[in-house]
Amino acid sequence: MIDTIPSWLEPWLSDLTRFIVDTLSCKPTLKAQLGALVVAMIYNEITSRIYSHFGPKVAGRFQRFRRAAVNEMKRDLKGPNKSSTEDHLANHGFDFKAWTEITAKKIANTENRTDLVQANDLLRKSTTLELYIKEGDDEGRGDLFEECAVISSVNHYWESLFHHGTVGSLALLALLIGAEDDPLTFALFARWAILYNIAQEIRDYITFIIPFLLKKKWGIIVFCFHHIFIWFGIPINIYFIEKPCGTSIVWMIFILAGGASFTTLCSLIKSLLDWKITIERRMAQGFTVLSGVSYLVARNPLYVMIGYDIISKVRAMEGENFAMVAFVVTVLVIFEVFNLLTSMLVLISFKKIFKIRKEDSDKEFVQDIYFKMIRALSNPVYFSELNNAHVHWDMIKSAQALGVFKKTDTKME
């Protein structure tokens, strides 16, 4: 048993202890903030793995959730995210992608690249998924697709609901404690809220933003305007949280993160409702309108009001300089670009919904717009889906020009 600590080890242990204390207390120094960020990333990864393991098992027990997950997966296979969805299915042994490529060649009956692409796109947007599942009935292909859908859906709600809920809850705790009543505890929860948000953004960059950019899927750039704390979060923690503008910053975090959680919750409830039942369809439409209107209010007038308050308080700070004001304005403007883009999405969605309803057009298409709008608001990675909705009709026209429908009937028999 060692009775005394070697003298050469004492300074090192003292520095390590001080670093651990500074890290856990989120002290406003670069070293402590980076240490706390590592802790937040580890926590984020552990909770993500636990949720990914147990989430599908728990959610899969509910038939409504399973049905909603299957419908969501089918929509993904018809949208701009079909490639990543097909890859997800292929990783679980459901290789619909390879089957469509082979079948497209049979349908097009030609080696012309343009015809093959059009036939392939049509297959992915038509009811051929059901044919593929039926072909593999003996292999349990339908059950496998359902399991893949549940896993994908659970992961989607994890990323949106749990992440934003955690950030919003930490911000709410800070606001309840109050900067005036207990400034140290207020700053502690506020800084952890920002650091956890940064940890999730880093995970998103590694998981899909960078891979999407490498594949030249430039639509993901919209997400970069949303994920700004990865660049600005630590400076905010160090220089602004304990200043008079700190409370306003935390209010903005709470409104944005809490609002995203609310939108995701609306999306989850809406997906569980049955559109074939009139009252449930009305409820689903109501949740869509409610989430859209609340999103517009939170991301525009409320955001501008709080942003103006933050700038005013920064300008009034003792020792204020141009660089600090420019930093705050830059952060607010970058995020406002994202707010405006997603607000346009909401307005365009409402316009399309009312136009189609007025024309008494395809009810399934209306339902699809409702679904895509609310999901894009809860997770911006789906932002591009609605703007590509017209592609569905273009593919149908292309298929008619090719005579694909006629060929499909004969080939599939």
C-alpha positions as CSV (number, residue, x, y, z in Angstrom):
1,M,0.0,0.0,0.0
2,I,1.4,3.4,-1.0
3,D,1.3,5.8,2.0
4,T,2.5,8.9,0.1
5,I,2.3,10.2,-3.4
6,P,5.7,10.7,-5.1
7,S,6.6,14.3,-5.3
8,W,7.0,14.3,-9.1
9,L,3.4,12.9,-9.4
10,E,1.7,15.5,-7.2
11,P,1.7,18.5,-9.7
12,W,0.4,16.2,-12.5
13,L,-2.4,14.8,-10.3
14,S,-3.2,18.3,-9.1
15,D,-3.5,19.6,-12.7
16,L,-5.6,16.6,-13.7
17,T,-8.0,17.1,-10.8
18,R,-8.3,20.7,-11.6
19,F,-9.0,19.9,-15.3
20,I,-11.7,17.4,-14.4
21,V,-13.4,19.8,-12.0
22,D,-13.2,22.7,-14.6
23,T,-14.6,20.3,-17.3
24,L,-17.6,19.1,-15.3
25,S,-18.4,22.6,-14.1
26,C,-18.1,23.9,-17.7
27,K,-15.6,26.6,-16.7
28,P,-15.5,29.3,-19.5
29,T,-12.0,28.5,-20.7
30,L,-11.1,26.9,-24.0
31,K,-9.4,23.9,-22.4
32,A,-12.3,23.2,-20.1
33,Q,-14.9,23.6,-22.9
34,L,-13.1,21.2,-25.2
35,G,-12.9,18.7,-22.3
36,A,-16.6,19.1,-21.6
37,L,-17.4,18.7,-25.3
38,V,-15.6,15.3,-25.3
39,V,-17.8,14.3,-22.4
40,A,-20.9,15.4,-24.2
41,M,-19.8,13.5,-27.3
42,I,-19.3,10.3,-25.3
43,Y,-22.6,10.7,-23.6
44,N,-24.3,11.3,-26.9
45,E,-22.7,8.2,-28.5
46,I,-23.6,6.0,-25.5
47,T,-27.2,7.1,-25.3
48,S,-27.5,6.7,-29.1
49,R,-26.3,3.1,-29.0
50,I,-28.6,2.2,-26.1
51,Y,-31.6,3.8,-27.9
52,S,-30.7,2.1,-31.2
53,H,-30.6,-1.2,-29.5
54,F,-33.7,-1.0,-27.3
55,G,-35.8,1.5,-29.2
56,P,-36.9,-0.7,-32.1
57,K,-37.7,-3.6,-29.7
58,V,-40.0,-1.3,-27.6
59,A,-41.6,0.7,-30.5
60,G,-42.0,-2.5,-32.6
61,R,-44.5,-3.8,-30.0
62,F,-47.0,-1.2,-31.2
63,Q,-48.9,-2.1,-34.4
64,R,-49.7,1.5,-35.3
65,F,-46.0,2.4,-35.1
66,R,-45.0,-0.5,-37.3
67,R,-47.6,0.5,-39.9
68,A,-46.5,4.1,-39.8
69,A,-42.8,3.1,-40.1
70,V,-43.6,0.9,-43.2
71,N,-45.5,3.8,-44.8
72,E,-42.6,6.2,-44.1
73,M,-40.1,3.8,-45.6
74,K,-42.2,3.4,-48.7
75,R,-42.3,7.2,-49.1
76,D,-38.5,7.3,-48.7
77,L,-38.1,4.8,-51.5
78,K,-40.0,7.2,-53.8
79,G,-38.2,10.4,-52.7
80,P,-34.8,12.0,-53.1
81,N,-33.5,10.0,-50.2
82,K,-34.2,6.7,-52.0
83,S,-30.4,5.8,-52.4
84,S,-29.6,6.0,-48.7
85,T,-32.9,4.2,-47.9
86,E,-32.0,1.4,-50.3
87,D,-28.5,1.2,-48.8
88,H,-30.1,0.9,-45.3
89,L,-32.3,-1.9,-46.6
90,A,-29.5,-3.7,-48.4
91,N,-27.4,-3.6,-45.2
92,H,-30.2,-5.7,-43.5
93,G,-30.4,-8.2,-46.4
94,F,-33.4,-6.5,-48.2
95,D,-31.7,-5.8,-51.6
96,F,-34.5,-4.1,-53.5
97,K,-32.0,-1.9,-55.3
98,A,-30.4,-4.7,-57.2
99,W,-33.8,-6.2,-58.0
100,T,-35.0,-2.9,-59.6
101,E,-31.9,-2.6,-61.7
102,I,-32.3,-6.1,-63.1
103,T,-36.1,-5.7,-63.6
104,A,-35.6,-2.2,-65.3
105,K,-33.5,-3.9,-68.0
106,K,-36.3,-6.4,-68.6
107,I,-38.9,-3.7,-68.7
108,A,-37.0,-1.2,-70.9
109,N,-35.9,-4.1,-73.2
110,T,-33.0,-1.9,-74.4
111,E,-29.5,-0.9,-73.5
112,N,-30.2,2.8,-74.0
113,R,-29.0,4.5,-70.9
114,T,-31.8,7.1,-70.8
115,D,-34.5,4.5,-71.1
116,L,-32.9,2.4,-68.4
117,V,-32.7,5.4,-66.0
118,Q,-36.4,6.3,-66.6
119,A,-37.5,2.7,-66.2
120,N,-35.5,2.3,-63.1
121,D,-36.9,5.5,-61.6
122,L,-40.4,4.5,-62.4
123,L,-39.9,1.1,-60.7
124,R,-38.7,2.8,-57.5
125,K,-41.7,5.1,-57.5
126,S,-44.4,2.5,-58.4
127,T,-45.9,-0.4,-56.6
128,T,-43.1,-2.8,-57.6
129,L,-42.0,-2.9,-54.0
130,E,-45.0,-4.9,-53.2
131,L,-44.1,-7.3,-56.1
132,Y,-40.6,-7.7,-54.7
133,I,-42.0,-8.4,-51.3
134,K,-44.5,-10.9,-52.7
135,E,-41.7,-12.7,-54.7
136,G,-39.9,-13.3,-51.4
137,D,-42.8,-14.4,-49.2
138,D,-41.1,-17.7,-48.5
139,E,-38.0,-15.9,-47.3
140,G,-40.0,-13.7,-44.9
141,R,-39.2,-10.6,-47.0
142,G,-42.2,-8.7,-45.8
143,D,-41.3,-9.1,-42.2
144,L,-37.7,-8.1,-42.9
145,F,-38.9,-4.9,-44.6
146,E,-41.1,-4.1,-41.6
147,E,-38.2,-4.6,-39.2
148,C,-35.9,-2.3,-41.4
149,A,-38.7,0.3,-41.4
150,V,-39.1,0.3,-37.6
151,I,-35.3,0.6,-37.1
152,S,-35.1,3.6,-39.6
153,S,-38.2,5.3,-38.0
154,V,-36.9,4.9,-34.5
155,N,-33.5,6.4,-35.4
156,H,-35.3,9.3,-37.1
157,Y,-37.2,10.2,-34.0
158,W,-34.2,9.6,-31.8
159,E,-32.2,12.2,-33.7
160,S,-35.0,14.8,-33.6
161,L,-37.0,14.2,-30.4
162,F,-34.4,13.1,-27.9
163,H,-31.7,15.4,-29.1
164,H,-33.8,18.6,-29.3
165,G,-35.6,17.5,-26.2
166,T,-32.4,17.2,-24.2
167,V,-31.1,20.6,-25.4
168,G,-34.5,22.3,-24.7
169,S,-34.7,20.7,-21.2
170,L,-31.2,21.9,-20.2
171,A,-32.1,25.4,-21.5
172,L,-35.4,25.3,-19.6
173,L,-33.6,24.3,-16.4
174,A,-31.3,27.2,-16.8
175,L,-34.2,29.6,-17.3
176,L,-36.0,28.2,-14.2
177,I,-32.9,28.7,-12.1
178,G,-32.4,32.2,-13.4
179,A,-29.2,34.2,-14.1
180,E,-29.9,36.6,-11.3
181,D,-30.8,34.1,-8.6
182,D,-28.0,31.6,-9.2
183,P,-25.7,32.8,-12.0
184,L,-23.2,29.9,-11.7
185,T,-25.9,27.1,-11.9
186,F,-27.6,29.0,-14.7
187,A,-24.4,29.2,-16.7
188,L,-23.7,25.5,-16.0
189,F,-26.9,24.2,-17.5
190,A,-26.8,26.8,-20.4
191,R,-23.3,25.8,-21.4
192,W,-24.1,22.1,-21.2
193,A,-27.1,22.7,-23.5
194,I,-24.9,24.3,-26.1
195,L,-22.2,21.6,-25.7
196,Y,-24.6,18.8,-26.1
197,N,-26.0,20.5,-29.2
198,I,-22.4,20.7,-30.6
199,A,-21.8,17.0,-29.9
200,Q,-24.9,16.1,-31.9
201,E,-23.9,18.4,-34.8
202,I,-20.5,16.8,-34.9
203,R,-22.1,13.4,-35.1
204,D,-24.4,14.6,-37.9
205,Y,-21.4,16.0,-39.9
206,I,-19.6,12.6,-39.6
207,T,-22.7,10.5,-40.2
208,F,-24.3,12.1,-43.2
209,I,-23.4,15.7,-44.0
210,I,-19.8,15.1,-45.1
211,P,-20.7,11.8,-46.9
212,F,-23.6,13.6,-48.7
213,L,-21.2,16.4,-49.8
214,L,-18.7,13.8,-51.0
215,K,-21.4,12.3,-53.2
216,K,-22.2,15.8,-54.5
217,K,-25.6,15.9,-53.0
218,W,-25.6,19.7,-52.6
219,G,-29.1,19.9,-51.0
220,I,-27.5,19.0,-47.7
221,I,-25.8,22.4,-47.6
222,V,-29.1,23.7,-46.1
223,F,-28.3,21.7,-43.1
224,C,-25.0,23.6,-42.6
225,F,-27.0,26.8,-42.0
226,H,-28.8,24.9,-39.3
227,H,-25.7,23.3,-37.7
228,I,-23.9,26.5,-36.6
229,F,-23.2,25.8,-33.0
230,I,-20.3,23.5,-34.1
231,W,-18.6,26.7,-35.2
232,F,-19.9,29.3,-32.8
233,G,-21.0,27.4,-29.7
234,I,-17.8,27.4,-27.7
235,P,-17.1,31.2,-28.2
236,I,-20.7,31.9,-27.0
237,N,-20.1,29.7,-23.9
238,I,-16.8,31.5,-23.1
239,Y,-17.7,35.1,-23.8
240,F,-21.5,35.6,-23.7
241,I,-23.4,33.2,-21.3
242,E,-22.5,35.1,-18.1
243,K,-23.1,38.5,-19.7
244,P,-26.5,40.4,-19.6
245,C,-27.3,38.8,-23.0
246,G,-27.0,35.3,-21.6
247,T,-30.6,34.9,-20.6
248,S,-31.8,36.0,-24.1
249,I,-29.4,33.5,-25.7
250,V,-30.8,30.7,-23.6
251,W,-34.4,31.8,-24.4
252,M,-33.6,31.5,-28.1
253,I,-32.1,28.0,-27.6
254,F,-35.1,26.9,-25.6
255,I,-37.6,28.2,-28.3
256,L,-35.6,26.7,-31.2
257,A,-34.9,23.3,-29.6
258,G,-38.2,23.1,-27.8
259,G,-40.0,24.1,-31.0
260,A,-38.2,21.4,-32.9
261,S,-39.2,18.8,-30.2
262,F,-42.8,19.9,-30.5
263,T,-42.7,19.6,-34.3
264,T,-41.2,16.1,-34.1
265,L,-43.9,15.1,-31.5
266,C,-46.6,16.4,-33.9
267,S,-44.9,14.3,-36.7
268,L,-44.9,11.2,-34.5
269,I,-48.5,11.6,-33.5
270,K,-49.6,12.4,-37.1
271,S,-47.8,9.3,-38.5
272,L,-49.7,7.1,-36.0
273,L,-53.1,8.4,-37.2
274,D,-55.1,6.5,-39.8
275,W,-56.1,8.7,-42.8
276,K,-58.9,6.3,-43.7
277,I,-60.8,7.3,-40.6
278,T,-62.3,10.8,-41.0
279,I,-61.7,12.1,-37.5
280,E,-58.1,10.9,-37.4
281,R,-57.4,12.4,-40.8
282,R,-58.8,15.8,-39.5
283,M,-56.6,15.4,-36.4
284,A,-53.5,14.7,-38.6
285,Q,-54.2,17.8,-40.8
286,G,-54.7,19.8,-37.6
287,F,-51.3,18.7,-36.2
288,T,-49.7,19.7,-39.5
289,V,-51.2,23.2,-39.5
290,L,-50.4,23.6,-35.8
291,S,-46.8,22.6,-36.2
292,G,-46.4,24.8,-39.4
293,V,-47.9,27.9,-37.8
294,S,-46.0,27.5,-34.6
295,Y,-42.8,27.0,-36.6
296,L,-43.4,30.2,-38.6
297,V,-44.0,32.2,-35.4
298,A,-41.0,30.8,-33.5
299,R,-38.6,31.1,-36.4
300,N,-39.6,34.6,-37.6
301,P,-41.1,37.2,-35.3
302,L,-39.9,35.6,-32.0
303,Y,-36.5,34.9,-33.5
304,V,-36.1,38.5,-34.7
305,M,-37.3,40.0,-31.4
306,I,-34.9,37.9,-29.3
307,G,-32.1,38.4,-31.8
308,Y,-32.6,42.2,-31.6
309,D,-32.6,42.0,-27.8
310,I,-29.3,40.1,-27.9
311,I,-27.6,42.6,-30.2
312,S,-28.9,45.5,-28.1
313,K,-27.5,43.9,-24.9
314,V,-24.1,43.1,-26.5
315,R,-23.8,46.7,-27.7
316,A,-24.5,47.9,-24.2
317,M,-21.9,45.6,-22.6
318,E,-19.0,47.2,-20.8
319,G,-15.9,46.7,-22.9
320,E,-18.0,46.1,-26.0
321,N,-16.2,46.2,-29.3
322,F,-17.0,45.9,-33.0
323,A,-15.7,42.3,-33.2
324,M,-18.2,41.1,-30.5
325,V,-21.2,42.8,-32.2
326,A,-20.1,41.5,-35.6
327,F,-19.8,37.9,-34.2
328,V,-23.3,37.9,-32.8
329,V,-24.8,39.5,-35.9
330,T,-23.0,36.9,-38.1
331,V,-24.4,34.0,-36.0
332,L,-28.0,35.4,-36.1
333,V,-27.9,36.1,-39.8
334,I,-26.6,32.6,-40.8
335,F,-29.3,30.9,-38.8
336,E,-31.9,33.2,-40.2
337,V,-31.0,32.0,-43.7
338,F,-32.1,28.6,-42.6
339,N,-35.2,30.0,-40.9
340,L,-36.2,31.7,-44.1
341,L,-35.6,28.6,-46.3
342,T,-37.7,26.4,-44.0
343,S,-40.4,29.0,-43.7
344,M,-40.6,29.1,-47.5
345,L,-41.1,25.3,-47.3
346,V,-44.0,25.7,-45.0
347,L,-45.7,28.4,-47.1
348,I,-45.1,26.4,-50.4
349,S,-46.5,23.3,-48.7
350,F,-49.7,25.1,-47.6
351,K,-50.1,26.6,-51.1
352,K,-49.8,23.1,-52.7
353,I,-52.1,21.6,-50.2
354,F,-54.9,24.1,-50.8
355,K,-54.4,24.1,-54.6
356,I,-54.7,20.3,-54.8
357,R,-57.6,20.2,-52.4
358,K,-59.4,23.0,-54.4
359,E,-58.9,20.9,-57.6
360,D,-60.1,17.8,-55.8
361,S,-57.0,16.0,-57.0
362,D,-55.2,12.9,-55.7
363,K,-55.8,12.6,-51.9
364,E,-52.8,10.4,-51.5
365,F,-50.6,13.2,-53.0
366,V,-52.1,15.7,-50.5
367,Q,-51.4,13.3,-47.7
368,D,-47.8,12.9,-49.0
369,I,-47.3,16.7,-48.9
370,Y,-48.7,16.9,-45.3
371,F,-46.3,14.2,-44.3
372,K,-43.2,15.6,-46.0
373,M,-43.7,19.1,-44.7
374,I,-44.0,18.1,-41.1
375,R,-41.1,15.7,-41.3
376,A,-38.9,18.3,-43.0
377,L,-39.6,20.7,-40.2
378,S,-38.6,18.1,-37.6
379,N,-35.5,17.1,-39.4
380,P,-34.0,19.4,-42.1
381,V,-32.3,16.5,-43.9
382,Y,-35.7,15.9,-45.5
383,F,-35.9,19.5,-46.6
384,S,-35.5,18.8,-50.3
385,E,-38.3,16.2,-50.5
386,L,-41.2,18.6,-51.1
387,N,-39.5,20.6,-53.8
388,N,-39.0,17.4,-55.8
389,A,-42.6,16.2,-55.5
390,H,-43.2,17.1,-59.1
391,V,-40.7,14.5,-60.1
392,H,-43.3,11.8,-59.5
393,W,-45.5,13.1,-62.3
394,D,-42.5,13.6,-64.6
395,M,-41.6,9.9,-64.2
396,I,-45.2,8.8,-65.0
397,K,-45.1,10.9,-68.2
398,S,-41.7,9.4,-69.2
399,A,-43.0,5.9,-68.5
400,Q,-46.0,6.5,-70.8
401,A,-43.7,7.8,-73.5
402,L,-41.7,4.6,-73.2
403,G,-44.7,2.4,-73.1
404,V,-43.5,1.0,-69.8
405,F,-46.9,0.4,-68.3
406,K,-47.9,-1.9,-71.2
407,K,-44.5,-3.7,-71.0
408,T,-44.7,-4.0,-67.3
409,D,-48.0,-5.9,-67.5
410,T,-46.7,-8.4,-70.0
411,K,-43.3,-8.9,-68.3
412,M,-44.6,-9.3,-64.8
413,E,-47.2,-11.9,-65.8
